[in-house]
Amino acid sequence: MFDSLIPLGIDGSLLLGAALVATAIPVLWWAMSGGDKKQASRHLQSSTTVDLHQLLLTRSAEERVVGPMAASVARKVRRLSPAGMMANLDRKVALAGSPATWPVERVLTTKLLLGLVSIALALVTLMNGLTKTNIIVAGVVVLFGYQAPDMLLSRTAAGRQDLIRRSLADAIDQVTISVEAGLGFDGAIARYAETGSGPLAEELMRVLQDIQLGLARKEAFEALLARTDIADLRQFVQALRQADVHGIPLAQVLRTQAIELRERRRQRAEAKAAAIPVKVIFPMIVCILPTLFIVILGPAVFRIADTFGG
């Protein structure tokens, strides 16, 4: 297979790789950019009549040509992708907060482009010789190029879920204080969502918006659980359901949940602190102890060498 490509020579292979990379750059730029939101906002806020032709001419080439082409490719890739893969990707995007600049179609386009670029680089590597090292490097490049968006999404999602987990106890404390002061549960949630910051406040604000749009409170919180992956939050929502079914006072349930969440947060902190000595052992053995031995035993080794070396 590669015998017909190898006669191109190193210069030809480099030109092939450069051409493929240069072809992918415009669409890759679209995939990683969020568009001109300020310009769209200005057009939405403008009360004057706008000529659509002039408006189209004022847009950049990326918005007029590359964007629609990449969006069409993304839609086709979505239709051809397995349902399980799309469900997994939708889940990752939801856990990452569904950023406006990274819809699922944009992630798919980025995965496709990075996969093509990595395959081109792998071919360039294999053209220089079908050695064991080149084959391993080509495989690693292809795998990393295709999985890079997934790794970025997973890292973003993990960081966001950790922020929600750490702020959950404080949020329930504030909601409990507001309910005990006389506010209703929805009003207490709204107060925290308006005064708080971070992903948990954003998610609670979205819950309130869902309720205002007509969803039942149970359905709104189920949608919240679908957008998160936190056991503590799931248990809190389950406690709210039980309180609603059995008629338990909401302030009592909130107070109990706040105490339990603070206790779990303290236990997690203690577990992380207990794991620090184990994590420090390997860097200490590899980095610190050899240096310490050199500093302590180095002069003795030189003296012994001078003594027995005459």
C-alpha contacts under 8 A as a table, 3 or more apart, distances in Angstrom:
res1	aa1	res2	aa2	distance
1	M	4	S	6.45
1	M	5	L	7.62
2	F	5	L	5.04
2	F	6	I	6.03
2	F	126	L	7.92
2	F	127	M	7.09
3	D	6	I	5.32
3	D	7	P	7.21
4	S	7	P	6.41
5	L	8	L	5.78
5	L	127	M	6.84
6	I	9	G	5.88
6	I	127	M	5.23
6	I	128	N	7.47
8	L	11	D	7.31
8	L	12	G	4.89
8	L	13	S	6.32
9	G	12	G	5.30
9	G	13	S	6.23
9	G	127	M	7.57
9	G	128	N	7.85
10	I	13	S	5.16
10	I	14	L	6.14
10	I	127	M	7.29
10	I	128	N	6.54
11	D	14	L	5.19
11	D	15	L	6.21
12	G	15	L	5.06
12	G	16	L	6.14
13	S	16	L	4.99
13	S	17	G	6.19
13	S	123	L	7.92
13	S	124	V	5.32
13	S	127	M	6.70
14	L	17	G	5.14
14	L	18	A	6.04
14	L	124	V	6.45
15	L	18	A	5.04
15	L	19	A	6.02
16	L	19	A	5.16
16	L	20	L	6.29
16	L	120	A	7.73
16	L	124	V	7.70
17	G	20	L	5.23
17	G	21	V	6.16
17	G	117	V	7.94
17	G	120	A	5.44
17	G	121	L	5.94
17	G	123	L	7.94
17	G	124	V	6.24
18	A	21	V	5.12
18	A	22	A	5.99
19	A	22	A	5.10
19	A	23	T	6.09
20	L	23	T	5.10
20	L	24	A	6.34
20	L	117	V	6.60
20	L	120	A	6.66
21	V	24	A	5.21
21	V	25	I	6.25
21	V	117	V	5.78
21	V	120	A	7.78
22	A	25	I	5.28
22	A	26	P	7.78
23	T	26	P	6.93
24	A	27	V	5.69
24	A	28	L	5.88
24	A	113	L	6.25
24	A	117	V	7.22
25	I	28	L	4.95
25	I	29	W	5.97
26	P	29	W	5.09
26	P	30	W	6.47
26	P	62	E	7.47
26	P	66	V	6.77
27	V	30	W	5.01
27	V	31	A	6.17
27	V	66	V	5.93
27	V	67	G	7.33
27	V	70	A	6.11
27	V	113	L	7.84
28	L	31	A	4.90
28	L	32	M	6.25
28	L	109	T	7.77
28	L	110	T	6.22
28	L	113	L	6.54
29	W	32	M	5.30
29	W	33	S	6.05
30	W	33	S	5.22
30	W	34	G	7.61
30	W	35	G	7.84
30	W	62	E	6.93
30	W	66	V	6.88
30	W	67	G	6.05
30	W	70	A	7.53
31	A	34	G	7.90
31	A	70	A	7.67
31	A	106	R	5.26
31	A	107	V	7.21
31	A	109	T	6.40
31	A	110	T	5.69
32	M	101	T	7.72
32	M	102	W	7.71
32	M	106	R	7.63
32	M	110	T	7.40
33	S	101	T	6.75
34	G	37	K	7.66
34	G	100	A	7.46
34	G	101	T	4.43
34	G	102	W	7.55
35	G	63	E	7.61
35	G	101	T	7.75
36	D	39	Q	5.49
36	D	40	A	6.51
37	K	40	A	5.10
37	K	41	S	6.05
38	K	41	S	5.01
38	K	42	R	6.17
39	Q	42	R	5.12
39	Q	43	H	6.40
40	A	43	H	5.19
40	A	44	L	6.23
41	S	44	L	5.05
41	S	45	Q	6.08
42	R	45	Q	5.17
42	R	46	S	6.01
43	H	46	S	5.15
50	V	54	Q	7.75
50	V	55	L	6.96
51	D	54	Q	5.31
51	D	55	L	6.03
52	L	55	L	4.87
52	L	56	L	6.04
53	H	56	L	5.10
53	H	57	L	6.31
54	Q	57	L	5.05
54	Q	58	T	6.29
55	L	58	T	5.22
55	L	59	R	6.77
56	L	59	R	5.45
56	L	64	R	7.37
57	L	60	S	7.68
59	R	63	E	6.15
59	R	64	R	6.52
60	S	63	E	5.29
60	S	64	R	6.28
61	A	64	R	5.01
61	A	65	V	5.68
61	A	66	V	6.99
62	E	65	V	5.61
62	E	66	V	4.78
62	E	67	G	5.85
63	E	66	V	6.21
63	E	67	G	5.06
63	E	68	P	7.36
64	R	67	G	6.41
64	R	68	P	6.87
65	V	68	P	5.86
65	V	69	M	6.31
66	V	69	M	5.22
66	V	70	A	6.00
67	G	70	A	5.24
67	G	71	A	6.03
68	P	71	A	4.98
68	P	72	S	6.07
69	M	72	S	5.18
69	M	73	V	6.28
70	A	73	V	5.01
70	A	74	A	6.05
70	A	109	T	6.90
71	A	74	A	4.97
71	A	75	R	6.23
71	A	105	E	7.12
71	A	106	R	7.57
71	A	109	T	7.94
72	S	75	R	5.20
72	S	76	K	6.37
73	V	76	K	5.18
73	V	77	V	6.11
73	V	109	T	7.17
74	A	77	V	5.03
74	A	78	R	6.05
74	A	105	E	5.12
74	A	106	R	6.83
74	A	108	L	6.15
74	A	109	T	5.29
75	R	78	R	5.06
75	R	79	R	6.33
75	R	105	E	6.60
76	K	79	R	5.16
76	K	80	L	6.29
77	V	80	L	5.11
77	V	81	S	5.93
77	V	108	L	7.17
77	V	109	T	7.82
78	R	81	S	5.18
78	R	86	M	7.37
78	R	105	E	7.02
78	R	108	L	7.29
81	S	85	M	6.87
81	S	86	M	6.75
82	P	85	M	5.37
82	P	86	M	6.40
83	A	86	M	5.14
83	A	87	A	6.10
84	G	87	A	5.10
84	G	88	N	6.19
85	M	88	N	5.14
85	M	89	L	6.18
86	M	89	L	5.00
86	M	90	D	6.00
87	A	90	D	5.06
87	A	91	R	6.14
88	N	91	R	5.08
88	N	92	K	6.33
89	L	92	K	5.11
89	L	93	V	6.25
89	L	104	V	7.03
89	L	150	D	7.88
90	D	93	V	5.18
90	D	94	A	6.14
90	D	104	V	6.49
91	R	94	A	5.09
91	R	95	L	6.16
91	R	227	R	7.68
92	K	95	L	5.11
92	K	96	A	6.14
92	K	153	L	6.32
92	K	154	S	6.46
92	K	157	A	6.76
93	V	96	A	5.03
93	V	97	G	6.49
93	V	98	S	5.16
93	V	99	P	7.56
93	V	102	W	7.83
93	V	103	P	7.34
93	V	104	V	6.92
93	V	153	L	6.77
93	V	157	A	7.68
94	A	97	G	5.20
94	A	98	S	4.86
94	A	227	R	5.32
94	A	228	T	7.59
95	L	98	S	7.18
95	L	157	A	5.02
95	L	158	A	7.87
95	L	160	R	7.56
95	L	161	Q	7.27
95	L	227	R	5.53
95	L	228	T	5.57
95	L	229	D	7.31
96	A	99	P	7.15
96	A	153	L	6.44
96	A	154	S	7.53
96	A	156	T	5.58
96	A	157	A	3.93
96	A	158	A	7.65
96	A	160	R	6.43
97	G	157	A	7.33
97	G	160	R	7.62
97	G	199	P	7.85
97	G	227	R	7.60
98	S	102	W	7.14
98	S	103	P	6.86
99	P	102	W	5.32
99	P	103	P	6.81
100	A	103	P	6.27
102	W	105	E	7.93
102	W	106	R	5.77
102	W	107	V	6.26
103	P	106	R	5.36
103	P	107	V	6.44
104	V	107	V	5.07
104	V	108	L	6.17
105	E	108	L	5.06
105	E	109	T	6.22
106	R	109	T	5.08
106	R	110	T	6.18
107	V	110	T	5.08
107	V	111	K	6.14
107	V	149	P	6.73
108	L	111	K	5.08
108	L	112	L	6.18
109	T	112	L	5.11
109	T	113	L	6.15
110	T	113	L	5.17
110	T	114	L	5.96
110	T	149	P	7.11
111	K	114	L	5.29
111	K	115	G	5.91
111	K	145	G	7.57
111	K	146	Y	5.38
111	K	147	Q	7.17
111	K	148	A	7.56
111	K	149	P	6.23
112	L	115	G	5.06
112	L	116	L	6.24
112	L	146	Y	7.12
113	L	116	L	5.11
113	L	117	V	6.14
114	L	117	V	5.04
114	L	118	S	5.95
114	L	145	G	5.15
114	L	146	Y	5.81
115	G	118	S	5.13
115	G	119	I	6.10
115	G	142	V	6.32
115	G	145	G	5.32
115	G	146	Y	4.53
116	L	119	I	5.06
116	L	120	A	6.20
117	V	120	A	5.05
117	V	121	L	6.25
117	V	145	G	7.58
118	S	121	L	5.03
118	S	122	A	6.02
118	S	141	V	5.73
118	S	142	V	4.80
118	S	145	G	5.38
118	S	146	Y	7.53
119	I	122	A	4.91
119	I	123	L	6.16
119	I	138	A	7.81
119	I	141	V	7.68
119	I	142	V	5.58
120	A	123	L	5.11
120	A	124	V	6.27
121	L	124	V	5.00
121	L	125	T	6.23
121	L	138	A	7.42
121	L	141	V	7.55
122	A	125	T	5.02
122	A	126	L	6.20
122	A	137	V	7.54
122	A	138	A	4.27
122	A	139	G	7.19
122	A	141	V	6.54
122	A	142	V	6.71
123	L	126	L	5.01
123	L	127	M	6.04
123	L	138	A	7.38
124	V	127	M	5.19
124	V	128	N	6.84
125	T	128	N	5.58
125	T	129	G	7.36
125	T	134	N	6.06
125	T	135	I	7.98
125	T	137	V	7.82
125	T	138	A	6.45
126	L	129	G	5.35
126	L	130	L	5.45
126	L	131	T	7.85
126	L	134	N	5.96
126	L	135	I	6.64
126	L	138	A	7.12
127	M	130	L	7.19
129	G	134	N	7.02
130	L	134	N	6.31
130	L	135	I	6.52
131	T	134	N	5.26
131	T	135	I	6.25
132	K	135	I	5.21
132	K	136	I	6.27
133	T	136	I	5.21
133	T	137	V	6.12
134	N	137	V	5.04
134	N	138	A	5.99
135	I	138	A	5.12
135	I	139	G	6.18
136	I	139	G	5.17
136	I	140	V	6.21
137	V	140	V	5.14
137	V	141	V	6.11
138	A	141	V	5.12
138	A	142	V	6.22
139	G	142	V	5.28
139	G	143	L	6.13
140	V	143	L	5.15
140	V	144	F	5.96
141	V	144	F	5.24
141	V	145	G	5.93
142	V	145	G	5.20
142	V	146	Y	6.21
143	L	146	Y	5.44
143	L	147	Q	6.08
144	F	147	Q	5.17
144	F	148	A	5.63
145	G	148	A	5.46
146	Y	149	P	7.30
147	Q	150	D	5.26
147	Q	151	M	6.22
148	A	151	M	5.14
148	A	152	L	6.19
149	P	152	L	5.05
149	P	153	L	6.09
150	D	153	L	5.08
150	D	154	S	6.01
151	M	154	S	5.04
151	M	155	R	6.10
152	L	155	R	5.20
152	L	156	T	6.18
153	L	156	T	5.09
153	L	157	A	5.97
154	S	157	A	5.05
154	S	158	A	6.01
155	R	158	A	5.15
155	R	159	G	6.22
156	T	159	G	5.26
156	T	160	R	6.17
157	A	160	R	5.10
157	A	161	Q	6.08
158	A	161	Q	5.21
158	A	162	D	6.14
159	G	162	D	5.14
159	G	163	L	6.33
160	R	163	L	5.17
160	R	164	I	6.40
160	R	199	P	6.76
161	Q	164	I	5.08
161	Q	165	R	6.13
161	Q	228	T	6.83
161	Q	229	D	6.88
161	Q	230	I	6.98
162	D	165	R	5.00
162	D	166	R	6.18
163	L	166	R	5.27
163	L	167	S	6.22
163	L	198	G	7.56
163	L	199	P	7.07
163	L	200	L	7.71
164	I	167	S	5.30
164	I	168	L	5.95
164	I	198	G	7.77
164	I	199	P	6.17
164	I	200	L	5.12
165	R	168	L	5.38
165	R	169	A	7.93
165	R	230	I	6.65
165	R	232	D	7.34
165	R	233	L	7.70
166	R	169	A	6.99
166	R	265	R	7.33
167	S	170	D	5.51
167	S	171	A	6.15
167	S	200	L	7.14
168	L	171	A	5.07
168	L	172	I	6.24
168	L	200	L	7.30
168	L	233	L	7.46
168	L	261	L	7.68
169	A	172	I	5.29
169	A	173	D	6.22
169	A	258	A	5.70
169	A	261	L	5.35
169	A	262	R	5.73
169	A	265	R	7.91
170	D	173	D	4.97
170	D	174	Q	6.35
170	D	258	A	7.81
171	A	174	Q	5.22
171	A	175	V	6.23
171	A	192	Y	6.97
172	I	175	V	4.90
172	I	176	T	5.91
172	I	254	L	6.78
172	I	257	Q	7.65
172	I	258	A	5.69
173	D	176	T	5.10
173	D	177	I	6.29
173	D	254	L	7.86
173	D	255	R	7.43
173	D	258	A	5.75
174	Q	177	I	5.16
174	Q	178	S	6.24
174	Q	188	A	7.93
174	Q	192	Y	6.95
175	V	178	S	5.09
175	V	179	V	6.16
175	V	185	F	7.59
175	V	188	A	5.18
175	V	189	I	6.20
175	V	192	Y	6.85
175	V	254	L	7.78
176	T	179	V	5.16
176	T	180	E	6.10
176	T	188	A	7.89
176	T	251	A	6.19
176	T	254	L	5.60
176	T	255	R	6.12
176	T	258	A	7.93
177	I	180	E	5.17
177	I	181	A	6.11
178	S	181	A	5.02
178	S	182	G	6.60
178	S	183	L	5.63
178	S	184	G	7.99
178	S	188	A	5.39
179	V	182	G	5.29
179	V	183	L	4.78
179	V	184	G	5.88
179	V	185	F	6.22
179	V	188	A	6.18
179	V	251	A	6.22
180	E	183	L	7.21
180	E	251	A	6.20
183	L	187	G	5.89
183	L	188	A	5.94
184	G	187	G	5.11
184	G	188	A	6.08
185	F	188	A	5.06
185	F	189	I	6.20
186	D	189	I	5.08
186	D	190	A	6.08
186	D	208	L	7.43
187	G	190	A	4.94
187	G	191	R	6.07
188	A	191	R	5.05
188	A	192	Y	6.39
189	I	192	Y	5.29
189	I	193	A	6.11
189	I	204	L	6.85
189	I	205	M	7.92
189	I	208	L	7.87
190	A	193	A	4.98
190	A	194	E	6.05
190	A	204	L	7.65
190	A	205	M	6.75
190	A	208	L	7.06
191	R	194	E	5.26
191	R	195	T	6.10
192	Y	195	T	5.21
192	Y	196	G	5.28
192	Y	201	A	6.79
193	A	196	G	5.38
193	A	197	S	7.36
193	A	201	A	4.46
193	A	202	E	6.64
193	A	204	L	5.97
193	A	205	M	5.38
194	E	197	S	7.94
194	E	201	A	7.45
194	E	205	M	7.69
196	G	201	A	5.72
197	S	200	L	7.48
197	S	201	A	5.51
197	S	202	E	7.38
198	G	201	A	5.63
198	G	202	E	6.55
199	P	202	E	4.98
199	P	203	E	6.12
200	L	203	E	5.08
200	L	204	L	6.18
201	A	204	L	5.16
201	A	205	M	6.10
202	E	205	M	5.09
202	E	206	R	6.25
203	E	206	R	5.01
203	E	207	V	6.30
203	E	224	L	6.96
204	L	207	V	4.88
204	L	208	L	6.36
205	M	208	L	5.11
205	M	209	Q	6.25
206	R	209	Q	4.93
206	R	210	D	6.17
207	V	210	D	5.11
207	V	211	I	6.33
207	V	220	A	5.47
207	V	221	F	6.62
207	V	223	A	7.96
207	V	224	L	6.79
208	L	211	I	5.04
208	L	212	Q	6.20
208	L	220	A	7.87
209	Q	212	Q	5.01
209	Q	213	L	6.19
210	D	213	L	5.07
210	D	214	G	6.64
210	D	215	L	5.66
210	D	220	A	5.93
211	I	214	G	5.31
211	I	215	L	4.73
211	I	216	A	6.02
211	I	217	R	6.14
211	I	220	A	6.34
212	Q	215	L	7.15
215	L	219	E	6.16
215	L	220	A	6.09
216	A	219	E	5.26
216	A	220	A	6.19
217	R	220	A	5.06
217	R	221	F	6.23
218	K	221	F	5.33
218	K	222	E	6.18
218	K	241	R	7.54
219	E	222	E	4.95
219	E	223	A	6.21
220	A	223	A	5.15
220	A	224	L	6.37
221	F	224	L	4.77
221	F	225	L	6.27
221	F	237	V	6.95
222	E	225	L	5.05
222	E	226	A	6.29
223	A	226	A	4.97
223	A	227	R	6.42
224	L	227	R	5.20
224	L	228	T	6.44
225	L	228	T	5.14
225	L	229	D	6.87
225	L	230	I	7.94
225	L	233	L	7.56
225	L	234	R	6.47
226	A	229	D	7.48
230	I	233	L	5.44
230	I	234	R	6.34
231	A	234	R	5.02
231	A	235	Q	6.19
232	D	235	Q	5.15
232	D	236	F	6.20
232	D	261	L	7.17
233	L	236	F	4.99
233	L	237	V	6.25
234	R	237	V	5.24
234	R	238	Q	6.21
235	Q	238	Q	4.96
235	Q	239	A	6.16
236	F	239	A	5.08
236	F	240	L	6.38
236	F	257	Q	6.67
237	V	240	L	5.05
237	V	241	R	6.34
238	Q	241	R	5.06
238	Q	242	Q	6.29
239	A	242	Q	5.07
239	A	243	A	6.14
239	A	253	V	7.13
240	L	243	A	5.07
240	L	244	D	6.17
240	L	250	L	7.64
240	L	253	V	7.38
241	R	244	D	5.10
241	R	245	V	6.20
242	Q	245	V	5.09
242	Q	246	H	6.01
242	Q	248	I	7.88
243	A	246	H	5.37
243	A	247	G	5.46
243	A	248	I	4.66
243	A	249	P	6.95
243	A	250	L	6.61
243	A	253	V	7.05
244	D	247	G	5.38
244	D	248	I	6.84
248	I	252	Q	7.59
248	I	253	V	7.31
249	P	252	Q	5.53
249	P	253	V	6.63
250	L	253	V	5.12
250	L	254	L	6.14
251	A	254	L	5.12
251	A	255	R	6.10
252	Q	255	R	5.16
252	Q	256	T	6.23
253	V	256	T	5.20
253	V	257	Q	6.11
254	L	257	Q	5.09
254	L	258	A	6.05
255	R	258	A	5.17
255	R	259	I	6.36
256	T	259	I	5.26
256	T	260	E	6.29
257	Q	260	E	5.10
257	Q	261	L	6.02
258	A	261	L	5.17
258	A	262	R	6.18
259	I	262	R	5.29
259	I	263	E	6.27
260	E	263	E	5.08
260	E	264	R	6.22
261	L	264	R	5.07
261	L	265	R	6.11
262	R	265	R	5.05
262	R	266	R	6.20
263	E	266	R	5.11
263	E	267	Q	6.22
264	R	267	Q	4.99
264	R	268	R	6.16
265	R	268	R	5.14
265	R	269	A	6.24
266	R	269	A	5.09
266	R	270	E	6.21
267	Q	270	E	5.04
267	Q	271	A	6.12
268	R	271	A	5.02
268	R	272	K	6.21
269	A	272	K	5.17
269	A	273	A	6.16
270	E	273	A	5.00
270	E	274	A	6.08
271	A	274	A	5.07
271	A	275	A	6.29
272	K	275	A	5.13
272	K	276	I	6.55
273	A	276	I	5.38
274	A	277	P	6.77
275	A	278	V	5.47
275	A	279	K	6.41
276	I	279	K	5.09
276	I	280	V	6.11
277	P	280	V	5.08
277	P	281	I	6.37
278	V	281	I	5.45
278	V	282	F	7.79
279	K	282	F	6.52
279	K	283	P	7.74
280	V	283	P	5.65
280	V	284	M	6.05
281	I	284	M	5.13
281	I	285	I	6.11
282	F	285	I	5.20
282	F	286	V	6.12
283	P	286	V	5.15
283	P	287	C	5.55
283	P	288	I	7.10
284	M	287	C	5.44
284	M	288	I	4.76
284	M	289	L	6.08
285	I	288	I	6.09
285	I	289	L	5.28
285	I	290	P	7.29
286	V	289	L	6.66
286	V	290	P	6.81
287	C	290	P	6.22
287	C	291	T	6.75
288	I	291	T	5.39
288	I	292	L	6.13
289	L	292	L	4.93
289	L	293	F	6.09
290	P	293	F	5.11
290	P	294	I	6.21
291	T	294	I	5.09
291	T	295	V	6.24
292	L	295	V	5.18
292	L	296	I	6.12
293	F	296	I	5.15
293	F	297	L	5.54
293	F	298	G	7.36
294	I	297	L	5.41
294	I	298	G	4.91
295	V	298	G	5.54
295	V	299	P	7.49
296	I	299	P	7.01
296	I	300	A	7.74
297	L	300	A	5.23
297	L	301	V	6.13
298	G	301	V	5.19
298	G	302	F	6.39
299	P	302	F	5.16
299	P	303	R	6.23
300	A	303	R	5.11
300	A	304	I	6.15
301	V	304	I	5.16
301	V	305	A	6.11
302	F	305	A	5.04
302	F	306	D	6.12
303	R	306	D	5.07
303	R	307	T	6.05
304	I	307	T	5.06
304	I	308	F	6.09
305	A	308	F	5.46
305	A	309	G	5.49
306	D	309	G	5.09
306	D	310	G	6.33
307	T	310	G	5.83
